[in-house]
Amino acid sequence: MLTVEVEREEDGRYIAEVLELPGVLAYGSDRAEAIAKAEALALRVLAERLEHGEDIPDLKTLFAA
């Protein structure tokens, strides 16, 4: 399972980070937008890793927020 952590920045934006994939984070104007963008980016990163034969986290389910 990929864990999405969300925080609100001082400027009001939200940032969502996928903890199991370092560097996978995204900003949104609200919590839901930030999560959606981070999840989409995580899927792209996982696809790239699979294409290049790199390791991916062991996933029984995909996301938890």
N, C-alpha and C positions, 0 to 999 in steps of 0.2 A: 504494500500500500504506500502511496506517496502522500506525504503530509504537507498541506498548504498552511503556512502561517501568515496571518494578516495583521498589519499594524497601520495605524493612521499617522501620517507625517504631520509636522507642525503647520505645513501650508494647506492642510485639509485633504490632500490626496491620500489614497490607500496604496500600500505596497504589499504584494503577496509573493511569498517565496516558497519554492518546493524544496523542503529540507534535504531530501535524499539526492538531489541533483544540484550540486554547488553551481552558483551563477544563474540558476533559473529563477528569475524574479521579474515582476511586471507591476507597473503602476496603473491605477484606475481612478476615475473620479468618485467611485463608490466601491464598497466592499465587493459586491457581486462582479463588477467589471474587472477589478484587479484579480480576483480568483479565476474568472474565465480566461483572461489573458495569460495568466501563469500556467493554467492547465493546458492551454493550446501550445504554449512554448514547450512545456514538458513533453508533450506528445511528439513534437518535432524533434526534440533532442533525443528521445528514445528511438525514434525512427532512424535518425542519423547514426546512432550508435549501433543499432542492429545492422544497418547497411554496411557499416565498416567493420563488423565483427567484434565490436567492443562489448564489454560487460555492461549489463543493465541490472538494476535492483531486482530482487526476486519479488514478483508481484502476484498476490492472490486476488487482490482487488486493486483498483487503480488509484483513487483519490479519497482523502478525508480532509475536511476543513473544520 
